[in-house]
Amino acid sequence: MKQYEAVIEVMKKNGGFATLSYLYENVLTIKECEWKTKTPFASIRRIVQDKRFFFKIKPGLWALNSYKEKIKEIFPDLLPDTDENKIKKSEFNHYYYQGLLVELGNIQNFETYIPSQDRNKSFLSKTLSDIVKLNRIYDFSYPEIVNIAKTIDVIWFNNKKLPLPKKVFEVEHTTNIEHSLLKFIELEDFYIDFYIVSYLERKMEYNKIVNKDIFKNLKNRVKFLDYNSVSEWHDKEYELYILKNRINI
């Protein structure tokens, strides 16, 4: 079996699409295909750019040309730009990047949390509840603070006897960035890394808001992550994770 055929086979088994991380985990397990290269992940990235067989849905997410019509319901990004579809696309982007952040936390051995109202939302062929580790948030502080934390899109808790939030993420596709920063203020006394996640075009808007006086004690602790950066981070962490498992580190 040729290498591109192995990629096609894995995508077909997954419904005609796959993230790069999914391909990294599954393509190399096909025994009928030999990967003599020292850089198989780079080869997979090159293969999915072959327009004869594949197309890109979004950074890090690829699909088979032959499945394009079948997967339109799963991926509203492939639908025409009607008002209804724009709402679907916005929701999809929110839950997609929320899912990537959960997976990132999981492979780095954090305990991951998302709000209860998001748990049944779709993430690729699963729901977010299929991948998140915690069923409920830890009571790590006073109820008033925990109740605010409950509404944050993704939290990574450390694996200690007394679990505390280590990183928190708010995914802001079209919603109010200032509202998310106000949530972060309530957690600024904790040793936490704060992230606003959105598309790159919103960075200027973010910079304007975070420089308001009300956020002066917070602004140097918050980072803006654009969607491409989240996707690249996800891909690279999975490469490292798979390599460590292969050599038993």
C-alpha positions in Angstrom: 0.0 0.0 0.0 1.3 3.5 -0.9 1.5 6.1 1.7 -1.2 8.4 0.3 -3.5 5.3 0.1 -2.9 4.7 3.8 -4.0 8.3 4.5 -7.1 7.9 2.4 -8.0 4.6 4.2 -7.7 6.2 7.6 -9.9 9.2 6.5 -12.5 6.9 5.0 -12.7 4.9 8.3 -13.2 8.2 10.1 -16.1 9.4 7.9 -14.0 11.1 5.2 -12.2 13.7 7.2 -9.5 13.9 9.9 -7.4 16.3 11.9 -3.6 16.0 11.4 -3.3 14.7 15.0 -5.8 11.9 14.2 -3.8 11.0 11.1 -0.5 11.0 13.1 -2.0 8.6 15.5 -3.6 6.2 13.0 -1.8 6.2 9.7 1.4 4.8 11.0 -0.4 1.8 12.5 -1.3 0.4 9.1 1.0 -2.6 8.6 0.5 -2.8 4.9 2.3 0.5 4.4 6.0 1.2 5.0 7.2 4.5 6.3 11.0 4.4 5.8 11.3 8.2 6.2 12.6 9.7 9.4 10.0 12.4 9.2 6.6 10.6 8.7 4.6 13.5 10.1 6.0 15.9 7.6 5.2 13.3 4.9 1.5 13.2 6.1 1.3 17.0 6.0 2.6 16.9 2.4 0.3 14.1 1.3 -2.9 15.9 2.5 -2.0 18.9 0.3 -2.4 16.7 -2.8 -5.5 18.4 -4.3 -6.3 15.3 -6.4 -7.5 13.5 -3.3 -7.8 16.0 -0.4 -9.0 19.5 0.6 -8.6 21.6 3.7 -11.6 22.5 5.7 -9.6 24.7 8.1 -6.1 24.7 9.5 -5.2 21.2 10.7 -8.4 19.6 9.4 -8.5 17.8 6.1 -11.1 15.8 4.1 -11.4 13.6 1.0 -12.7 15.3 -2.2 -15.0 12.3 -2.7 -16.7 12.9 0.7 -17.3 16.7 0.3 -21.1 16.4 -0.1 -21.5 13.8 2.6 -19.8 15.9 5.3 -21.5 19.2 4.7 -23.9 18.7 7.6 -20.9 18.0 10.0 -18.9 21.0 8.7 -21.0 24.1 8.1 -17.8 25.9 6.8 -18.6 24.0 3.5 -22.1 25.5 3.2 -23.0 28.7 1.3 -22.9 32.0 3.2 -26.6 32.4 4.1 -27.6 34.0 7.4 -28.5 30.7 8.9 -25.3 29.1 7.8 -23.2 31.9 9.3 -24.7 31.1 12.7 -23.9 27.4 12.2 -20.4 28.3 11.2 -19.9 30.5 14.2 -21.1 27.8 16.6 -19.0 25.2 14.9 -15.8 27.3 15.2 -16.5 27.9 18.9 -16.9 24.2 19.8 -14.2 23.0 17.4 -11.5 25.1 19.0 -12.9 24.4 22.4 -12.4 20.7 21.6 -8.8 21.2 20.3 -8.0 23.0 23.6 -9.5 20.1 25.6 -7.4 17.6 23.7 -4.3 19.7 24.2 -4.9 19.8 27.9 -5.6 16.0 28.0 -2.3 15.0 26.4 -0.4 17.3 28.7 -1.8 15.5 31.7 -4.1 18.3 32.9 -7.6 17.6 34.1 -9.9 19.4 31.6 -13.2 21.2 32.3 -15.8 22.8 30.1 -19.2 24.3 31.2 -22.0 21.9 31.6 -24.1 23.5 28.8 -21.4 22.8 26.3 -20.9 19.1 27.1 -23.4 17.8 24.5 -22.1 20.1 21.7 -20.6 18.4 18.6 -16.8 18.1 18.2 -16.1 16.5 14.9 -17.7 13.0 15.0 -18.0 13.1 18.8 -19.4 15.4 21.5 -17.3 17.5 23.9 -18.4 15.2 26.7 -16.6 12.3 25.0 -13.2 14.0 25.4 -13.4 16.3 28.5 -12.0 14.7 31.8 -14.0 16.4 34.5 -17.7 16.0 35.0 -17.8 19.0 37.4 -15.5 21.8 38.3 -13.3 21.6 41.5 -14.3 23.7 44.4 -10.9 25.4 44.4 -12.1 28.6 46.0 -15.0 30.5 47.5 -18.4 29.7 45.8 -18.6 33.2 44.2 -15.3 32.7 42.4 -16.0 29.1 41.4 -19.4 30.1 40.0 -17.6 32.6 37.6 -15.0 30.0 36.7 -17.8 27.5 35.8 -18.7 29.7 32.8 -15.2 29.8 31.3 -14.9 27.8 28.0 -11.9 25.6 28.9 -10.0 25.2 32.1 -6.9 23.0 32.6 -6.5 21.9 36.3 -3.2 20.6 37.6 -2.9 17.1 38.9 -2.2 17.8 42.5 -3.8 16.8 45.8 -5.5 20.2 45.9 -6.3 20.8 42.1 -6.0 24.4 41.0 -6.7 26.0 37.6 -3.4 26.3 35.6 -4.6 27.7 32.3 -8.0 29.2 31.3 -9.3 29.8 27.7 -12.2 31.9 26.4 -13.0 31.2 22.7 -14.4 34.5 21.3 -15.5 33.9 17.7 -18.0 36.8 17.6 -18.8 37.3 21.3 -17.7 40.0 23.7 -14.0 39.9 24.5 -14.4 42.5 27.3 -16.8 40.2 29.1 -14.3 37.4 29.1 -11.5 39.6 30.5 -13.9 40.6 33.3 -14.2 37.0 34.2 -10.4 36.7 34.3 -10.2 39.7 36.7 -12.0 37.5 39.3 -9.2 34.9 39.0 -6.2 37.2 38.9 -5.1 36.3 42.5 -4.4 32.8 41.3 -1.3 31.7 39.5 -3.1 31.2 36.1 -2.2 31.7 32.5 -5.1 33.5 30.7 -5.9 33.1 27.0 -8.3 34.8 24.6 -8.8 32.6 21.5 -10.2 34.0 18.3 -9.4 34.6 14.6 -6.5 36.8 13.9 -8.6 39.7 12.6 -9.9 40.3 16.2 -6.4 40.9 17.6 -6.6 44.7 17.1 -9.9 44.8 18.9 -8.5 42.7 21.7 -5.5 45.0 22.1 -7.7 48.0 22.4 -9.9 46.4 25.1 -7.1 44.9 27.2 -5.3 48.3 27.4 -8.3 49.8 29.3 -7.4 51.0 32.8 -9.7 48.3 34.4 -7.4 45.6 33.0 -4.1 47.2 33.9 -3.2 44.5 36.5 -4.2 41.7 34.1 -3.0 42.7 30.6 0.5 41.4 30.9 -0.8 38.0 32.0 -3.3 37.5 29.1 -2.3 36.2 25.7 -4.2 36.3 22.5 -4.2 33.0 20.6 -5.4 33.0 17.0 -7.0 29.9 15.6 -4.0 29.0 13.4 -1.8 29.1 16.4 -4.1 26.8 18.3 -4.2 24.4 15.4 -0.4 24.4 15.1 0.1 23.9 18.8 -2.3 21.0 18.7 -0.5 19.3 15.8 3.0 19.8 17.4 1.9 18.5 20.8 0.5 15.4 19.2 3.7 14.8 17.3 5.7 15.0 20.5 3.1 12.9 22.4 3.2 10.1 19.7 7.0 10.2 19.5 7.3 9.9 23.3 5.0 6.9 23.3 7.0 5.2 20.5 10.2 5.4 22.4 8.7 4.9 25.9 9.6 8.2 27.4 
